[in-house]
């Protein structure tokens, strides 16, 4: 820690846990010890070897991330998604730890980080004797909005006031320059002369490479002034990857030396990893290191045996050369990204040879081979600054904090308020149009002229994103709003003026106007509020206080954490599901329009049926399904230890679930390909043989995925039946001996096309990758392009989860050739037209849709143009109407279930239809209205309360429970429940009817949270009213979204 005193002098201090602590750097590690205590820092590190599963490290990478934001799944073996999301951005990642013998708990990254911050603050407080409140927290330059807000949340949970979140490379340079001289006191003057500004401009690069991230910053230094031009890097690449790679190599070497020992236990691997980290540090200064790890064989002996290997710097650099070279790669994009802004300012771009100063920050930057690579890239560097690289960032943050508080002034105070990632809007089928470029300093303002993309379009939706992706799916959604009331004009004619502004507090304001119509929104992008809602943050602060306070005897601190729910096979990140955009561009020629003189005239309406799932309960229908399963298993060297053990457990679990009418085949591959089991019926004898084959799997050397997969597909196609090929692997595709990885997909598709032409077999391929080492993109493409199946990744707990059978069944089985879904209108509803990609036929008033079981989830939509009778109550702008949905499994030729669905319809012609901000929230709204209506007609108080509580519970369990509308609905229901339970029942029923009326009035009643905004006019269908339907084991959910307008067309996003 660095303290800047009021007289401007600097004092360095170390924080010591006890007399044995000599390192002023506190490890960012938290552990829940075996004795139940919470440990932070050095004490947590010391017990990591004996308690690896409850020791949490490298949590920075998980800050602000959802489970699917971890692109390489490097933390999948420690991470589970929480079921109780504390953010609107999706399910957050959390770390799972054991608690006792049989229970598991979840701890959020923000809470872990808060524990570390509180630990450091408490030591500083004891050192100074005064309370520590205000803090400056440094983060990698690559952190996006969500990660920065999560860091802010961690500070607030710790009871601190984060006055600034700063980029690590920026404050490192600030420290290297400002702390070399005496800082100015508050009343001193800074030299701002023109002569100072005209001094030679120096281009500098900061290489901040620590344990978890690789960060680069391009700086312009001119006299006492400097600024950040651009940043780049890799937030998943750091010294930790070197430790892991070296651990893998040392495991391989020691296994050769000590072949009779089991070196894959978690305790030994933890010891070895710590020793490899020490080796990395020592070899940065010395030429060799004697690596020694104590081995204890619990089965035969209790004394330890030292396993040794003399590791040289040459060996070390050879093992990690690929990682070191990967750390250099972001430099090219750093200079390329800077080219535009620099050329605009100076009339020429920036090249590597223009860099004069190189700042090396972070412990990993001291590796000699990495230094050589950096100096080779920047051949004209005159100054290499690397004094105190480990503590330089903390020194800069402390000095920056002192300058912010006004205690001192510095001549080189940088402007650090910059946009970390581009801010864009979605245009033209979700392509990104950049408004604010990366590293744009704010406050700043930009203006754009927008227009319509269809004729007679009456509204535009402005969606704001953050990120460098080319499409909306690849970026982080920030917010949206709609400008409506645009007059009917040809496309590209209306000119809508949009203004985008980020103020000094990091608040992004977006305003759009057309004529006299103006609409906008404000997004808290980079301010100090954090990303959590206040209640969640307060709850975590309470947990932190309890964790850090003395516990009662016999109580484990982990008991205070949230329970973990087992997860098994986790699917890849799904495509973002968008709500419909509405515009005017179509006619209802066959619909009788509303006639004010005819009270019974039909009202035009739109409904959309979305089939959410087609795979029916596995055990209920597979007995009559002939199915071949071909397992293709990777037995290359990298599968040794936990990976192959996990895959064996998964495969054995699968074998146990097969039926006698199924057939099973097994193919394995490493250097060679083996057809271990040709397709055989799943009799008891054959399954016993299959289990023996799996249990006898043994690891070989290289990887020939191409040959193994092709052999498995050939077996499936030659079987001539419906087949599922399952590929299990943990490694990359090939070792370069058979076919280049880039050509695998093309060649496999070519081969399967030829096989398909010679047989009637229906073959689907699903891929399963273990942990994060596999080539995820390749496995996704193989599953999609070759077999039409799914890609999944697996961890060592897969086979232990209670949901495994169903998840795996969904992934590998197509139970029916197709589902026949019939829609029958009721209550005088007329179906005018159906728009869908499915084959459709009509029987009387019933429409029947043939939906293939292999239909992609994103395409399972049926758009219905309807005509419905109006309501009779003029003060209520909604009516309840029904269509009946029935579905039949054509494979078993029996009806699997049927149900009646209700929807709400507007009775007036709306001039403008706007877009729902959240479908789940609208579903809550419609469901609540229905429950209130039923409660008002209930025969007794108990039934009325039951209906209202059912609505309240539905909201509390929904993903949108923290949204403004859902909170309002919950508060309204709480009051209604109290009125019905405690007041006169007849009076309460009148209150329910009044409440229902006010909910659906055009402007809403006083205090109404229902129809008070124009964008809430898109009304959604809720799920079934009747729970007593015939399911026959079916797990199909249908959602219908209703919107109403005289002339509308649906544009799918």
DAUR-V949701 format. One record per helix or strand of 3 or more residues. SS is the DSSP state (~ for helix, > for strand). FROM is the first residue (numbers start at 1). LEN is the number of residues. If there is no record, write none. Layout:
# DAUR-V949701
SS:FROM:LEN  SS:FROM:LEN
This chain:
# DAUR-V949701
>:2:3  >:10:3  >:30:3  >:38:3  ~:42:5  ~:52:3  ~:59:4  ~:67:3  >:79:3  >:92:8  >:103:6  ~:109:20  >:134:6  ~:145:13  >:161:7  ~:168:11  ~:194:4  >:201:9  >:214:9  >:225:10  ~:239:19  ~:266:17  >:288:8  >:305:8  ~:313:7  ~:321:26  ~:352:3  >:357:5  ~:363:4  ~:368:10  >:383:3  ~:392:14  >:423:5  >:431:6  >:444:7  >:459:8  ~:472:3  >:476:9  >:496:7  >:507:8  >:517:8  ~:534:15  ~:557:4  >:581:3  >:602:10  ~:618:7  >:627:8  ~:637:3  ~:642:16  >:662:8  >:673:9  ~:684:12  ~:705:15  >:722:8  ~:741:17  >:762:9  ~:776:11  >:791:4  ~:798:3  ~:804:9  >:818:8  >:830:6  >:839:5  >:846:7  ~:857:3  >:861:9  >:879:11  >:894:12  ~:919:18  ~:941:17  ~:964:19  ~:985:16  ~:1014:4  >:1038:6  >:1049:3
